[in-house]
């Protein structure tokens, strides 16, 4: 079609007829020609028809559909299901026609993203900065051309694995060089089976490191609240309190034990009787290093959240009430 924008009656009189394959544009919506007074854009009508909607269904949607152009349709829904729901709200009862309408929406959304990719990339960065995760999800679904949020999981898993692996390689660059020196010696002493077993153990350790790192990436104030609740419950349990009392009794006959030595003993008791089974669930190692890392996270988040500080005071009190330092 050749589109002609009319500005006067004289021009309309001189306009070619439909037989000359020229359609008259009476107005424009979002830059798209509209040849029917009060109707949807011709591009939208053509898209709906080409995707299988009947002329009656298109006329029905023309009366009820708020989106009047392909550009408007692209932003009228966020998922395939919501586009089908929009068709139902417009009176389209046939499920096949609802799916056809959703396909027209998908094409419009994909076209808009393709034409304005740079702007969308910037928008995604801004949405992440604003922590608008619902909008990020919708935008990623459009870009990946998927209809359900869970279909983004393979992408997210792959991205997390890639980032975690890069971080692991950065951290373990020195130990990797040392391992490369040890393996030949191991092979000469114990044979290739020992090397294969060592490589298997290394691969398992690497996988465990990636998993722990990814878990910590999702560590938020809410996650810390859950960890603190578990720790507090463990410290208030009768078994832990009994262990604290037993440790305190061992100091009764000890003359002038240094305070730092007592604190190290208390930390070891906390790790053995409580933290060892709690820390791994939150991405920390079940040892002194994991305990130290957890404390660092608590210290950092305590600066930003008063509830974190309050819960930590309760935890400290639950541990120290059985000791006389």
C-alpha positions in Angstrom: 0.0 0.0 0.0 1.1 3.6 -0.7 0.0 5.8 2.3 -1.3 9.3 1.6 -1.9 11.9 4.4 -4.7 14.2 3.4 -4.8 17.9 4.4 -7.6 19.3 2.3 -10.8 18.4 0.4 -9.1 19.2 -2.8 -6.4 16.7 -2.1 -9.0 14.1 -1.2 -10.7 14.6 -4.5 -7.5 14.0 -6.3 -6.6 10.9 -4.3 -6.2 7.7 -6.3 -8.9 5.0 -5.8 -8.4 1.7 -4.0 -8.2 0.0 -7.4 -4.9 1.9 -7.9 -3.7 0.2 -4.7 -3.6 3.4 -2.7 -5.2 3.7 0.7 -6.2 7.0 2.2 -4.8 7.8 5.6 -7.2 10.1 7.4 -5.0 10.3 10.5 -2.1 8.7 12.4 -1.8 6.9 15.7 1.8 6.5 17.0 3.0 7.2 13.5 0.8 4.4 12.0 -1.7 5.4 9.3 -5.5 5.1 10.1 -7.8 5.0 7.2 -11.0 4.3 9.1 -12.4 7.1 11.2 -12.2 6.3 14.9 -10.7 2.9 14.1 -7.4 1.1 15.0 -4.3 1.7 12.8 -4.2 -0.1 9.5 -1.0 -1.8 10.5 -2.7 -3.3 13.7 -5.7 -4.4 11.7 -3.5 -6.0 9.1 -1.5 -7.8 11.8 -4.6 -9.1 13.6 -6.0 -10.4 10.3 -2.7 -12.0 9.2 -2.5 -13.8 12.5 -5.8 -15.5 12.0 -8.5 -13.3 13.6 -11.7 -13.0 11.6 -13.0 -9.7 10.3 -15.8 -9.9 12.8 -13.4 -10.4 15.7 -11.2 -7.5 14.5 -14.3 -5.3 14.3 -15.3 -6.4 17.8 -11.8 -5.6 19.1 -11.9 -2.2 17.4 -14.8 -1.3 19.6 -13.2 -2.4 22.9 -9.4 -2.6 22.5 -7.7 0.3 24.2 -4.5 -0.1 22.2 -5.1 1.5 18.9 -1.7 0.8 17.2 0.9 -1.9 17.0 3.2 0.2 19.2 0.5 0.5 21.8 -0.3 -3.2 21.6 3.3 -4.1 22.3 3.1 -2.4 25.7 -0.5 -3.4 26.5 0.6 -6.9 27.8 3.7 -8.3 29.3 3.3 -12.1 28.7 1.7 -14.4 26.3 -1.0 -15.3 28.9 -1.7 -11.6 29.7 -2.2 -11.0 26.0 -4.7 -13.8 25.8 -6.4 -12.4 28.9 -6.6 -9.0 27.1 -8.3 -10.7 24.1 -10.9 -12.3 26.5 -11.6 -8.9 28.0 -12.3 -7.6 24.5 -14.9 -10.3 24.0 -13.0 -12.9 22.1 -14.2 -16.3 23.3 -12.4 -18.7 21.0 -9.2 -19.9 22.6 -7.6 -20.3 19.1 -8.4 -16.6 18.4 -7.0 -15.6 21.8 -3.8 -17.4 21.0 -3.7 -15.7 17.6 -4.1 -12.3 19.2 -1.3 -13.1 21.6 0.9 -14.0 18.6 0.1 -10.6 17.1 1.1 -9.0 20.4 4.3 -11.0 20.5 5.3 -9.8 17.0 4.5 -6.2 17.9 6.6 -6.5 21.1 9.5 -8.1 19.3 9.4 -5.5 16.6 9.5 -2.7 19.1 12.4 -4.2 21.0 14.3 -4.8 17.7 13.8 -1.2 16.6 14.8 0.3 19.9 17.3 -2.1 21.4 19.7 0.5 22.7 17.0 2.3 24.7 15.8 -1.0 26.2 19.2 -2.0 27.3 19.6 1.2 29.1 16.1 0.7 30.6 17.1 -2.7 31.9 20.1 -1.2 33.7 17.8 1.4 35.3 15.3 -1.2 36.4 18.0 -3.2 38.1 19.3 0.0 39.8 15.7 0.7 41.0 15.3 -3.0 42.1 12.1 -3.2 40.0 12.4 -7.0 39.6 8.9 -7.5 38.3 9.6 -5.1 35.4 13.0 -6.7 34.8 11.3 -10.1 34.6 8.7 -8.8 32.0 11.4 -7.2 29.9 13.6 -10.3 29.9 10.6 -12.4 29.0 10.0 -10.2 26.0 13.6 -10.2 24.9 13.9 -14.0 25.3 10.5 -14.5 23.6 9.2 -16.7 26.4 5.7 -16.7 27.9 6.4 -17.9 31.5 8.8 -16.5 34.1 10.2 -20.0 34.9 11.4 -20.3 31.3 14.0 -17.7 32.2 15.6 -20.1 34.7 18.0 -21.8 32.2 19.3 -18.4 31.3 19.7 -17.3 34.9 21.4 -20.6 35.9 23.8 -20.3 33.0 24.6 -16.6 33.8 25.2 -17.4 37.5 27.4 -20.4 36.7 29.5 -18.3 34.3 29.9 -15.4 36.8 30.7 -17.9 39.6 33.2 -19.8 37.6 35.0 -16.6 36.6 35.2 -15.5 40.3 36.4 -19.0 41.3 39.2 -18.9 38.7 40.2 -15.5 39.9 40.3 -16.6 43.5 42.0 -20.0 42.8 44.6 -18.9 40.3 47.4 -19.5 42.6 46.2 -22.9 44.0 45.6 -24.0 40.4 49.2 -23.5 39.6 50.2 -25.4 42.7 47.9 -28.3 41.8 49.4 -28.6 38.3 52.8 -29.2 39.9 51.5 -31.8 42.3 49.6 -34.0 39.9 52.6 -35.3 37.9 54.3 -36.3 41.2 51.1 -38.0 42.4 50.9 -39.9 39.1 54.4 -41.1 39.4 54.0 -42.3 43.0 50.4 -43.8 42.9 49.5 -44.1 39.3 46.8 -42.6 37.0 43.9 -43.8 39.2 45.1 -41.5 42.0 45.3 -38.6 39.6 41.7 -39.3 38.4 40.5 -39.4 42.0 42.2 -36.2 42.8 40.8 -34.5 39.8 37.3 -35.7 40.7 37.7 -34.4 44.2 38.9 -31.1 42.8 35.8 -30.9 40.5 33.5 -31.6 43.4 35.2 -28.9 45.5 34.9 -26.4 42.6 31.2 -27.2 42.3 30.7 -26.7 46.0 32.6 -23.4 45.9 30.4 -22.1 43.0 27.2 -23.2 44.8 28.2 -21.5 48.1 29.2 -18.3 46.2 25.9 -18.2 44.3 23.9 -18.7 47.5 25.8 -15.8 49.1 25.0 -13.7 46.1 21.3 -13.9 47.1 22.1 -13.0 50.7 19.9 -10.1 51.7 18.6 -8.6 54.9 15.7 -11.0 54.8 18.1 -13.9 54.4 20.1 -12.7 57.3 16.9 -12.4 59.4 16.2 -16.1 58.7 19.8 -17.1 59.6 19.7 -15.0 62.9 16.4 -16.6 63.8 17.9 -20.1 63.4 21.0 -19.2 65.4 19.0 -17.6 68.2 16.8 -20.7 68.5 19.8 -23.0 68.5 21.5 -20.9 71.2 18.4 -20.8 73.4 18.0 -24.6 73.2 18.6 -26.5 76.4 21.4 -28.6 74.9 23.4 -25.5 73.9 22.8 -23.8 77.3 24.0 -26.9 79.1 27.2 -26.9 77.0 27.8 -23.3 77.8 27.3 -24.0 81.6 29.7 -27.0 81.3 32.4 -24.9 79.6 32.0 -22.1 82.2 32.6 -24.6 85.0 35.9 -25.7 83.6 37.2 -22.1 84.2 36.3 -22.1 87.9 39.6 -23.4 89.1 41.7 -21.8 86.3 43.6 -18.8 87.6 43.6 -15.7 85.4 42.7 -17.2 82.0 43.1 -14.5 79.4 39.8 -13.1 78.1 40.7 -13.6 74.4 41.4 -17.3 75.2 37.9 -17.6 76.8 36.3 -15.9 73.8 38.0 -18.3 71.4 36.7 -21.2 73.4 33.1 -19.8 73.3 33.3 -19.3 69.6 34.5 -22.9 69.1 31.6 -24.1 71.3 29.1 -22.0 69.1 30.5 -23.5 66.0 30.5 -27.1 67.2 27.0 -27.1 68.8 25.1 -24.8 66.5 26.7 -23.0 63.6 28.3 -26.1 62.0 24.9 -27.3 60.8 23.3 -23.8 60.1 26.0 -22.0 58.1 26.2 -24.3 55.0 22.5 -23.7 54.3 23.3 -20.0 53.8 26.4 -20.5 51.6 29.1 -20.3 54.4 31.6 -23.0 55.2 31.0 -25.1 58.4 34.3 -24.0 59.9 36.0 -21.0 61.5 36.5 -19.3 58.1 32.7 -19.6 57.4 32.0 -18.2 60.9 34.3 -15.2 60.3 32.7 -14.5 56.9 29.2 -14.7 58.4 30.3 -12.2 61.2 31.6 -9.8 58.5 28.2 -9.9 56.7 26.4 -9.3 60.0 28.7 -6.3 60.7 28.1 -4.8 57.3 24.3 -5.2 57.4 24.1 -4.0 61.0 25.2 -0.6 59.7 22.2 -0.4 57.4 19.4 -2.1 59.4 18.5 -1.6 63.1 16.6 -4.9 63.2 19.8 -6.7 62.4 21.6 -5.0 65.3 18.7 -5.8 67.6 18.6 -9.5 66.7 22.4 -9.7 67.1 22.2 -8.3 70.6 19.7 -11.0 71.5 22.0 -13.7 70.0 24.9 -12.4 72.0 22.9 -12.3 75.2 21.7 -15.9 74.7 25.3 -17.1 74.4 26.9 -15.0 77.2 24.3 -15.4 80.0 25.8 -18.7 81.2 29.4 -17.3 81.3 31.2 -15.4 84.0 34.1 -13.7 82.4 
